[in-house]
Amino acid sequence: MNKMVGLIALSLMVVTAGCGKQANNTEKASAEVQTKDTITVAWYPNESGAEMEGAREEIGKVIAAATGKKVEHKTTTDYTIAIEAIANGSADIAYMGAQGYVEARAKNKDVQPLVIASGESGTVDDAAYYSWLSVRKGEEESYKSGDGYSIDSIVGQKFSFVTNSSTSGFKVPSAAIIKHFSQMDKYKSLTVDDLTIGGEDKFFSDVLYGGSHQGSAVNLLNDKADIAAFCDTCVTNYVELSAGEENTAGAVYKVKQGAAEPFNTLEGKEFTVISATPVLNQPFVINAGTVNQEDIQKLKDSFTSDEVKNNSKIFLAKDSEEKGLFKQKSGNEQFLTVEDSFFNPIRELSE
């Protein structure tokens, strides 16, 4: 945990009470939920690409085996589509960031966490991924400060977010920027809105939205943005570490040879991470108004089982070249159940 510094680092310690492999969610489903034959799973744009089809299908197999229901996958091109789908019941399960979950639950209290992936410890203590601020390799000197890096020089630059419903691609980085700059007299009244529109008299000269983490990274590598926010896990299938220590400021990543779209024309392009902030892991969430409690419990039991933990198509081996959602680093990684309160640190970023 010594590397987990940043705006929400302490949240991982605050929310551990009551979380565990068999934690009971006290949320109640609607009194009567009609049994259905098909369960629909919604996916963010980050996980909707063709290269992730195998990973989606493997999760679908777990859901089908646990419930005996047919599974349909709803891929999307916009975060809002997935958020609205799980909130209005046109999707029953969704894999989404913490911010998306918070927004969906605010629309419908039947939306609740199903499971999250643990950290390397096999617990929620380190159940985090990283929000990066990155610049093109060769341009990082402008952001050096002593032996480290500073975001002081991002003012006036072209900046790319993911979408304003992204946890690690908007919510966390924007909060961190405001926290940093609001300590300066010139920016003491800086707001999130000030970061969303570019211009000569604005905080950023231009503001772009990638629509996905991959899209935000491509905005950077295609020279459309000078700095971009995106997360480590969403680009791990396309890039590899070429210098430094992973998930730390100063780490350099390079687009892999043979990378799939949208990185297929960017082989060998490099970027440097100037800031890495830990973010609560993305949950699978479920709508308890469309899935009955019996099936919800079956799904929790199945996802948290040793069978799924040891499924190498879900938790890929550390050296695997396959494309997937989760990768083993220690061998302890597994799915865990958590309470709604686990995501309070993300809610508090909006207060």
C-alpha positions as a LaTeX table, in Angstrom:
\begin{tabular}{lrrr}
\hline
Residue & $x$ (\AA) & $y$ (\AA) & $z$ (\AA) \\
\hline
Met1 & 0.00 & 0.00 & 0.00 \\
Asn2 & 3.02 & 2.30 & 0.23 \\
Lys3 & 2.53 & 3.41 & $-3.39$ \\
Met4 & $-1.14$ & 4.16 & $-2.91$ \\
Val5 & $-0.93$ & 7.88 & $-2.36$ \\
Gly6 & $-3.46$ & 10.31 & $-3.75$ \\
Leu7 & $-6.88$ & 11.71 & $-3.22$ \\
Ile8 & $-8.71$ & 8.49 & $-2.26$ \\
Ala9 & $-5.92$ & 6.27 & $-1.02$ \\
Leu10 & $-7.29$ & 6.12 & 2.51 \\
Ser11 & $-10.65$ & 4.97 & 1.24 \\
Leu12 & $-9.31$ & 1.45 & 0.84 \\
Met13 & $-8.77$ & 1.26 & 4.60 \\
Val14 & $-11.97$ & 3.05 & 5.56 \\
Val15 & $-14.33$ & 0.72 & 3.78 \\
Thr16 & $-12.90$ & $-2.70$ & 4.57 \\
Ala17 & $-15.12$ & $-3.36$ & 7.58 \\
Gly18 & $-17.92$ & $-5.72$ & 6.68 \\
Cys19 & $-16.43$ & $-6.67$ & 3.29 \\
Gly20 & $-15.31$ & $-10.17$ & 2.48 \\
Lys21 & $-15.72$ & $-13.21$ & 0.32 \\
Gln22 & $-19.12$ & $-14.08$ & 1.74 \\
Ala23 & $-20.28$ & $-10.67$ & 2.98 \\
Asn24 & $-24.06$ & $-10.38$ & 3.05 \\
Asn25 & $-25.59$ & $-7.48$ & 1.15 \\
Thr26 & $-28.39$ & $-6.10$ & 3.28 \\
Glu27 & $-30.12$ & $-4.46$ & 0.34 \\
Lys28 & $-33.55$ & $-5.91$ & $-0.35$ \\
Ala29 & $-34.82$ & $-6.64$ & $-3.81$ \\
Ser30 & $-38.28$ & $-5.57$ & $-4.87$ \\
Ala31 & $-40.92$ & $-7.62$ & $-3.10$ \\
Glu32 & $-41.87$ & $-9.54$ & $-6.22$ \\
Val33 & $-39.47$ & $-10.01$ & $-9.12$ \\
Gln34 & $-40.79$ & $-11.90$ & $-12.08$ \\
Thr35 & $-38.66$ & $-14.86$ & $-13.08$ \\
Lys36 & $-37.07$ & $-14.29$ & $-16.48$ \\
Asp37 & $-35.39$ & $-16.61$ & $-18.96$ \\
Thr38 & $-32.65$ & $-14.23$ & $-20.15$ \\
Ile39 & $-30.13$ & $-12.14$ & $-18.22$ \\
Thr40 & $-28.71$ & $-9.16$ & $-20.10$ \\
Val41 & $-25.20$ & $-7.91$ & $-19.29$ \\
Ala42 & $-24.21$ & $-4.34$ & $-20.22$ \\
Trp43 & $-20.60$ & $-3.41$ & $-20.92$ \\
Tyr44 & $-18.86$ & $-0.05$ & $-21.05$ \\
Pro45 & $-17.16$ & 0.94 & $-24.34$ \\
Asn46 & $-13.80$ & $-0.02$ & $-22.79$ \\
Glu47 & $-14.86$ & $-3.68$ & $-22.67$ \\
Ser48 & $-17.10$ & $-3.69$ & $-25.75$ \\
Gly49 & $-14.44$ & $-4.19$ & $-28.42$ \\
Ala50 & $-14.11$ & $-7.34$ & $-30.53$ \\
Glu51 & $-10.84$ & $-8.24$ & $-28.81$ \\
Met52 & $-12.71$ & $-8.59$ & $-25.49$ \\
Glu53 & $-15.43$ & $-10.89$ & $-26.80$ \\
Gly54 & $-13.85$ & $-13.99$ & $-25.29$ \\
Ala55 & $-13.63$ & $-12.34$ & $-21.86$ \\
Arg56 & $-17.26$ & $-11.25$ & $-22.03$ \\
Glu57 & $-18.39$ & $-14.71$ & $-23.08$ \\
Glu58 & $-16.52$ & $-16.38$ & $-20.21$ \\
Ile59 & $-18.30$ & $-14.15$ & $-17.69$ \\
Gly60 & $-21.54$ & $-15.00$ & $-19.49$ \\
Lys61 & $-20.86$ & $-18.70$ & $-18.96$ \\
Val62 & $-20.52$ & $-18.17$ & $-15.21$ \\
Ile63 & $-23.84$ & $-16.31$ & $-15.11$ \\
Ala64 & $-25.59$ & $-18.93$ & $-17.23$ \\
Ala65 & $-24.28$ & $-21.85$ & $-15.16$ \\
Ala66 & $-25.25$ & $-20.19$ & $-11.88$ \\
Thr67 & $-28.80$ & $-19.24$ & $-12.87$ \\
Gly68 & $-29.71$ & $-21.67$ & $-15.65$ \\
Lys69 & $-30.67$ & $-18.63$ & $-17.75$ \\
Lys70 & $-29.69$ & $-17.56$ & $-21.23$ \\
Val71 & $-27.21$ & $-14.65$ & $-21.27$ \\
Glu72 & $-27.18$ & $-11.80$ & $-23.75$ \\
His73 & $-24.42$ & $-9.19$ & $-23.96$ \\
Lys74 & $-25.20$ & $-5.53$ & $-24.52$ \\
Thr75 & $-22.09$ & $-3.77$ & $-25.80$ \\
Thr76 & $-22.12$ & 0.02 & $-25.86$ \\
Thr77 & $-20.39$ & 3.01 & $-27.40$ \\
Asp78 & $-21.16$ & 5.41 & $-24.55$ \\
Tyr79 & $-20.99$ & 5.19 & $-20.76$ \\
Thr80 & $-24.43$ & 6.76 & $-20.45$ \\
Ile81 & $-26.03$ & 3.90 & $-22.39$ \\
Ala82 & $-24.74$ & 1.32 & $-19.92$ \\
Ile83 & $-25.63$ & 3.43 & $-16.88$ \\
Glu84 & $-29.18$ & 4.02 & $-18.12$ \\
Ala85 & $-29.58$ & 0.35 & $-19.10$ \\
Ile86 & $-28.80$ & $-1.01$ & $-15.64$ \\
Ala87 & $-30.85$ & 1.76 & $-13.97$ \\
Asn88 & $-33.97$ & 1.30 & $-16.11$ \\
Gly89 & $-33.81$ & $-2.49$ & $-16.12$ \\
Ser90 & $-33.10$ & $-3.05$ & $-19.81$ \\
Ala91 & $-29.87$ & $-4.63$ & $-18.52$ \\
Asp92 & $-29.78$ & $-6.88$ & $-15.45$ \\
Ile93 & $-26.04$ & $-6.88$ & $-14.79$ \\
Ala94 & $-23.36$ & $-4.36$ & $-15.75$ \\
Tyr95 & $-19.59$ & $-4.10$ & $-15.39$ \\
Met96 & $-18.88$ & $-0.47$ & $-14.67$ \\
Gly97 & $-16.73$ & 2.00 & $-12.79$ \\
Ala98 & $-17.58$ & 3.14 & $-9.29$ \\
Gln99 & $-18.83$ & 6.51 & $-10.55$ \\
Gly100 & $-21.14$ & 4.82 & $-13.04$ \\
Tyr101 & $-22.50$ & 2.61 & $-10.26$ \\
Val102 & $-23.07$ & 5.63 & $-8.00$ \\
Glu103 & $-24.96$ & 7.39 & $-10.83$ \\
Ala104 & $-27.04$ & 4.30 & $-11.63$ \\
Arg105 & $-27.95$ & 3.70 & $-7.99$ \\
Ala106 & $-28.98$ & 7.33 & $-7.58$ \\
Lys107 & $-31.48$ & 6.70 & $-10.37$ \\
Asn108 & $-32.70$ & 3.37 & $-8.99$ \\
Lys109 & $-32.05$ & 1.97 & $-5.49$ \\
Asp110 & $-32.51$ & $-1.57$ & $-6.84$ \\
Val111 & $-29.07$ & $-1.28$ & $-8.44$ \\
Gln112 & $-26.58$ & $-2.84$ & $-6.05$ \\
Pro113 & $-23.04$ & $-4.27$ & $-6.09$ \\
Leu114 & $-22.68$ & $-7.91$ & $-7.05$ \\
Val115 & $-18.91$ & $-8.44$ & $-6.77$ \\
Ile116 & $-15.59$ & $-6.71$ & $-7.31$ \\
Ala117 & $-12.20$ & $-8.19$ & $-8.12$ \\
Ser118 & $-9.82$ & $-8.24$ & $-5.16$ \\
Gly119 & $-6.30$ & $-6.92$ & $-5.12$ \\
Glu120 & $-3.15$ & $-9.06$ & $-5.13$ \\
Ser121 & $-3.72$ & $-9.80$ & $-1.43$ \\
Gly122 & $-7.01$ & $-11.51$ & $-2.23$ \\
Thr123 & $-8.83$ & $-8.91$ & $-0.10$ \\
Val124 & $-10.42$ & $-5.48$ & $-0.58$ \\
Asp125 & $-7.43$ & $-3.83$ & 1.13 \\
Asp126 & $-5.66$ & $-3.34$ & $-2.20$ \\
Ala127 & $-8.64$ & $-3.71$ & $-4.54$ \\
Ala128 & $-7.58$ & $-0.82$ & $-6.72$ \\
Tyr129 & $-6.51$ & 0.10 & $-10.20$ \\
Tyr130 & $-4.86$ & 3.37 & $-11.28$ \\
Ser131 & $-5.95$ & 6.64 & $-12.81$ \\
Trp132 & $-3.07$ & 7.96 & $-14.91$ \\
Leu133 & $-2.26$ & 11.42 & $-16.20$ \\
Ser134 & 0.10 & 10.86 & $-19.12$ \\
Val135 & 2.07 & 12.86 & $-21.65$ \\
Arg136 & 3.90 & 11.84 & $-24.81$ \\
Lys137 & 7.38 & 10.42 & $-24.27$ \\
Gly138 & 9.90 & 13.21 & $-24.68$ \\
Glu139 & 7.60 & 15.90 & $-23.30$ \\
Glu140 & 7.72 & 14.86 & $-19.65$ \\
Glu141 & 10.52 & 17.29 & $-18.75$ \\
Ser142 & 7.96 & 20.13 & $-18.62$ \\
Tyr143 & 6.35 & 18.35 & $-15.69$ \\
Lys144 & 9.47 & 17.45 & $-13.71$ \\
Ser145 & 9.82 & 18.84 & $-10.20$ \\
Gly146 & 12.99 & 17.86 & $-8.40$ \\
Asp147 & 13.18 & 14.08 & $-8.40$ \\
Gly148 & 9.49 & 13.74 & $-9.17$ \\
Tyr149 & 6.69 & 15.20 & $-11.23$ \\
Ser150 & 4.19 & 18.02 & $-10.75$ \\
Ile151 & 0.95 & 18.90 & $-12.52$ \\
Asp152 & 1.63 & 22.65 & $-12.21$ \\
Ser153 & 2.32 & 22.89 & $-15.95$ \\
Ile154 & $-0.97$ & 21.40 & $-17.14$ \\
Val155 & $-2.56$ & 24.87 & $-17.19$ \\
Gly156 & $-3.16$ & 26.05 & $-20.74$ \\
Gln157 & $-2.59$ & 22.62 & $-22.27$ \\
Lys158 & $-4.91$ & 20.48 & $-24.39$ \\
Phe159 & $-6.42$ & 17.89 & $-22.06$ \\
Ser160 & $-8.31$ & 14.67 & $-22.76$ \\
Phe161 & $-10.76$ & 13.11 & $-20.31$ \\
Val162 & $-12.66$ & 9.86 & $-20.97$ \\
Thr163 & $-16.24$ & 10.95 & $-20.22$ \\
Asn164 & $-17.72$ & 12.79 & $-17.26$ \\
Ser165 & $-19.25$ & 9.50 & $-16.02$ \\
Ser166 & $-15.82$ & 7.86 & $-15.78$ \\
Thr167 & $-14.34$ & 7.33 & $-12.34$ \\
Ser168 & $-10.66$ & 7.14 & $-13.24$ \\
Gly169 & $-10.99$ & 9.05 & $-16.51$ \\
Phe170 & $-12.77$ & 12.09 & $-15.07$ \\
Lys171 & $-14.02$ & 12.02 & $-11.47$ \\
Val172 & $-10.75$ & 11.20 & $-9.72$ \\
Pro173 & $-8.40$ & 13.24 & $-11.94$ \\
Ser174 & $-10.64$ & 16.32 & $-11.91$ \\
Ala175 & $-10.94$ & 16.15 & $-8.12$ \\
Ala176 & $-7.17$ & 15.78 & $-7.80$ \\
Ile177 & $-6.55$ & 18.75 & $-10.10$ \\
Ile178 & $-8.94$ & 20.94 & $-8.11$ \\
Lys179 & $-7.41$ & 19.86 & $-4.82$ \\
His180 & $-3.92$ & 20.72 & $-6.10$ \\
Phe181 & $-4.67$ & 24.07 & $-7.72$ \\
Ser182 & $-7.21$ & 25.39 & $-5.22$ \\
Gln183 & $-4.32$ & 25.86 & $-2.79$ \\
Met184 & $-3.08$ & 28.65 & $-5.07$ \\
Asp185 & $-4.70$ & 32.07 & $-4.76$ \\
Lys186 & $-5.23$ & 32.33 & $-8.52$ \\
Tyr187 & $-7.24$ & 29.09 & $-8.61$ \\
Lys188 & $-8.81$ & 28.99 & $-5.15$ \\
Ser189 & $-12.31$ & 29.10 & $-6.71$ \\
Leu190 & $-11.57$ & 26.48 & $-9.37$ \\
Thr191 & $-14.52$ & 24.14 & $-10.04$ \\
Val192 & $-15.13$ & 20.97 & $-12.03$ \\
Asp193 & $-17.03$ & 23.00 & $-14.61$ \\
Asp194 & $-13.90$ & 25.08 & $-15.19$ \\
Leu195 & $-12.11$ & 21.92 & $-16.34$ \\
Thr196 & $-14.72$ & 20.81 & $-18.85$ \\
Ile197 & $-14.54$ & 23.57 & $-21.46$ \\
Gly198 & $-11.37$ & 24.78 & $-23.13$ \\
Gly199 & $-10.45$ & 28.19 & $-24.51$ \\
Glu200 & $-7.94$ & 31.03 & $-24.39$ \\
Asp201 & $-9.28$ & 32.28 & $-21.07$ \\
Lys202 & $-9.98$ & 28.83 & $-19.64$ \\
Phe203 & $-7.95$ & 26.51 & $-17.41$ \\
Phe204 & $-7.24$ & 24.25 & $-20.41$ \\
Ser205 & $-6.77$ & 25.58 & $-23.94$ \\
Asp206 & $-8.86$ & 22.69 & $-25.25$ \\
Val207 & $-10.78$ & 19.83 & $-23.63$ \\
Leu208 & $-11.44$ & 16.55 & $-25.41$ \\
Tyr209 & $-13.37$ & 13.42 & $-24.43$ \\
Gly210 & $-12.17$ & 10.06 & $-25.68$ \\
Gly211 & $-15.45$ & 8.27 & $-24.98$ \\
Ser212 & $-13.42$ & 5.36 & $-23.61$ \\
His213 & $-10.06$ & 5.01 & $-21.87$ \\
Gln214 & $-8.60$ & 3.69 & $-25.09$ \\
Gly215 & $-9.99$ & 6.71 & $-26.93$ \\
Ser216 & $-8.45$ & 9.14 & $-24.44$ \\
Ala217 & $-5.05$ & 7.46 & $-24.78$ \\
Val218 & $-5.32$ & 7.64 & $-28.57$ \\
Asn219 & $-6.11$ & 11.37 & $-28.30$ \\
Leu220 & $-2.74$ & 11.75 & $-26.61$ \\
Leu221 & $-0.74$ & 9.57 & $-28.99$ \\
Asn222 & $-2.35$ & 11.18 & $-32.05$ \\
Asp223 & $-1.23$ & 14.62 & $-30.81$ \\
Lys224 & $-4.79$ & 15.85 & $-30.31$ \\
Ala225 & $-4.14$ & 16.28 & $-26.58$ \\
Asp226 & $-1.02$ & 17.24 & $-24.62$ \\
Ile227 & $-2.13$ & 15.39 & $-21.49$ \\
Ala228 & $-4.67$ & 12.60 & $-21.13$ \\
Ala229 & $-6.45$ & 10.87 & $-18.28$ \\
Phe230 & $-7.05$ & 7.12 & $-18.59$ \\
Cys231 & $-6.60$ & 4.03 & $-16.45$ \\
Asp232 & $-4.02$ & 1.27 & $-16.44$ \\
Thr233 & $-6.35$ & $-1.72$ & $-16.72$ \\
Cys234 & $-8.19$ & $-0.45$ & $-19.79$ \\
Val235 & $-5.02$ & $-0.11$ & $-21.86$ \\
Thr236 & $-3.06$ & $-3.07$ & $-20.52$ \\
Asn237 & $-4.02$ & $-5.22$ & $-23.51$ \\
Tyr238 & $-2.47$ & $-2.68$ & $-25.88$ \\
Val239 & 0.67 & $-1.35$ & $-24.14$ \\
Glu240 & 3.69 & $-2.67$ & $-22.28$ \\
Leu241 & 6.05 & $-1.15$ & $-19.74$ \\
Ser242 & 9.26 & 0.02 & $-21.42$ \\
Ala243 & 10.92 & 1.93 & $-18.56$ \\
Gly244 & 10.41 & 2.63 & $-14.87$ \\
Glu245 & 8.12 & 0.96 & $-12.35$ \\
Glu246 & 4.53 & 0.24 & $-13.30$ \\
Asn247 & 1.84 & 2.56 & $-11.95$ \\
Thr248 & 4.29 & 5.19 & $-10.73$ \\
Ala249 & 5.10 & 8.66 & $-12.00$ \\
Gly250 & 7.91 & 8.39 & $-14.54$ \\
Ala251 & 6.87 & 5.00 & $-15.88$ \\
Val252 & 7.07 & 4.81 & $-19.68$ \\
Tyr253 & 4.70 & 2.61 & $-21.69$ \\
Lys254 & 4.89 & 1.63 & $-25.35$ \\
Val255 & 2.13 & 0.46 & $-27.69$ \\
Lys256 & 2.66 & $-3.25$ & $-28.37$ \\
Gln257 & 3.46 & $-4.64$ & $-31.76$ \\
Gly258 & 0.27 & $-6.01$ & $-33.29$ \\
Ala259 & $-1.96$ & $-4.02$ & $-30.92$ \\
Ala260 & $-5.65$ & $-4.17$ & $-31.80$ \\
Glu261 & $-7.77$ & $-1.19$ & $-32.74$ \\
Pro262 & $-7.74$ & 1.66 & $-31.89$ \\
Phe263 & $-3.98$ & 1.30 & $-31.30$ \\
Asn264 & $-3.23$ & $-0.64$ & $-34.49$ \\
Thr265 & $-1.71$ & 2.41 & $-36.24$ \\
Leu266 & 0.28 & 3.50 & $-33.18$ \\
Glu267 & 2.75 & 0.62 & $-32.70$ \\
Gly268 & 5.86 & 1.74 & $-30.84$ \\
Lys269 & 4.40 & 5.07 & $-29.71$ \\
Glu270 & 5.35 & 5.85 & $-26.12$ \\
Phe271 & 3.91 & 7.90 & $-23.27$ \\
Thr272 & 5.09 & 8.80 & $-19.78$ \\
Val273 & 2.89 & 8.67 & $-16.69$ \\
Ile274 & 3.25 & 11.86 & $-14.63$ \\
Ser275 & 0.62 & 11.00 & $-12.02$ \\
Ala276 & $-0.85$ & 7.67 & $-10.83$ \\
Thr277 & $-3.74$ & 7.68 & $-8.35$ \\
Pro278 & $-5.37$ & 4.53 & $-6.92$ \\
Val279 & $-9.09$ & 4.05 & $-7.62$ \\
Leu280 & $-11.56$ & 1.57 & $-6.13$ \\
Asn281 & $-11.96$ & $-1.46$ & $-8.38$ \\
Gln282 & $-14.87$ & $-1.60$ & $-10.81$ \\
Pro283 & $-17.84$ & $-3.66$ & $-9.67$ \\
Phe284 & $-20.17$ & $-5.98$ & $-11.44$ \\
Val285 & $-23.56$ & $-4.57$ & $-10.41$ \\
Ile286 & $-27.03$ & $-6.05$ & $-10.58$ \\
Asn287 & $-30.58$ & $-4.73$ & $-10.71$ \\
Ala288 & $-32.51$ & $-6.41$ & $-7.91$ \\
Gly289 & $-35.73$ & $-5.21$ & $-9.48$ \\
Thr290 & $-35.20$ & $-7.47$ & $-12.50$ \\
Val291 & $-33.29$ & $-10.40$ & $-10.97$ \\
Asn292 & $-34.75$ & $-12.28$ & $-8.02$ \\
Gln293 & $-32.91$ & $-12.74$ & $-4.74$ \\
Glu294 & $-32.44$ & $-16.46$ & $-5.29$ \\
Asp295 & $-30.56$ & $-15.84$ & $-8.53$ \\
Ile296 & $-28.60$ & $-12.96$ & $-7.00$ \\
Gln297 & $-27.37$ & $-15.27$ & $-4.23$ \\
Lys298 & $-26.52$ & $-17.98$ & $-6.77$ \\
Leu299 & $-24.49$ & $-15.44$ & $-8.72$ \\
Lys300 & $-22.62$ & $-14.26$ & $-5.63$ \\
Asp301 & $-21.86$ & $-17.84$ & $-4.64$ \\
Ser302 & $-20.65$ & $-18.68$ & $-8.12$ \\
Phe303 & $-18.52$ & $-15.57$ & $-8.67$ \\
Thr304 & $-16.81$ & $-15.98$ & $-5.29$ \\
Ser305 & $-16.21$ & $-19.72$ & $-5.74$ \\
Asp306 & $-12.80$ & $-21.37$ & $-6.06$ \\
Glu307 & $-13.90$ & $-22.60$ & $-9.47$ \\
Val308 & $-14.14$ & $-19.05$ & $-10.79$ \\
Lys309 & $-11.05$ & $-17.93$ & $-8.89$ \\
Asn310 & $-9.08$ & $-20.68$ & $-10.63$ \\
Asn311 & $-10.64$ & $-20.08$ & $-14.05$ \\
Ser312 & $-7.65$ & $-19.09$ & $-16.19$ \\
Lys313 & $-9.96$ & $-17.59$ & $-18.82$ \\
Ile314 & $-11.27$ & $-15.08$ & $-16.27$ \\
Phe315 & $-8.18$ & $-14.46$ & $-14.16$ \\
Leu316 & $-5.48$ & $-14.72$ & $-16.79$ \\
Ala317 & $-2.05$ & $-16.04$ & $-15.86$ \\
Lys318 & 0.50 & $-13.29$ & $-15.22$ \\
Asp319 & 2.42 & $-14.07$ & $-18.41$ \\
Ser320 & $-0.66$ & $-14.74$ & $-20.56$ \\
Glu321 & $-0.86$ & $-13.07$ & $-23.97$ \\
Glu322 & $-4.63$ & $-13.50$ & $-24.06$ \\
Lys323 & $-6.95$ & $-10.51$ & $-23.82$ \\
Gly324 & $-8.99$ & $-10.38$ & $-20.63$ \\
Leu325 & $-10.55$ & $-8.32$ & $-17.88$ \\
Phe326 & $-8.47$ & $-9.61$ & $-14.98$ \\
Lys327 & $-4.92$ & $-10.90$ & $-14.59$ \\
Gln328 & $-3.30$ & $-12.91$ & $-11.82$ \\
Lys329 & $-0.25$ & $-11.30$ & $-10.24$ \\
Ser330 & $-0.02$ & $-13.14$ & $-6.93$ \\
Gly331 & $-2.43$ & $-16.03$ & $-7.49$ \\
Asn332 & $-4.65$ & $-14.73$ & $-4.69$ \\
Glu333 & $-6.93$ & $-12.64$ & $-6.89$ \\
Gln334 & $-10.62$ & $-13.47$ & $-6.63$ \\
Phe335 & $-14.07$ & $-11.93$ & $-6.67$ \\
Leu336 & $-15.46$ & $-10.52$ & $-3.42$ \\
Thr337 & $-18.83$ & $-9.20$ & $-2.33$ \\
Val338 & $-19.03$ & $-5.66$ & $-0.94$ \\
Glu339 & $-21.68$ & $-3.38$ & 0.48 \\
Asp340 & $-22.95$ & $-0.23$ & $-1.19$ \\
Ser341 & $-21.01$ & 1.80 & 1.40 \\
Phe342 & $-17.75$ & 0.56 & $-0.13$ \\
Phe343 & $-18.27$ & 3.21 & $-2.83$ \\
Asn344 & $-18.91$ & 6.14 & $-0.48$ \\
Pro345 & $-15.44$ & 7.62 & $-1.16$ \\
Ile346 & $-16.47$ & 8.10 & $-4.79$ \\
Arg347 & $-19.78$ & 9.69 & $-3.75$ \\
Glu348 & $-17.89$ & 12.07 & $-1.50$ \\
Leu349 & $-15.89$ & 13.41 & $-4.43$ \\
Ser350 & $-19.09$ & 15.12 & $-5.61$ \\
Glu351 & $-19.91$ & 16.70 & $-2.25$ \\
\hline
\end{tabular}
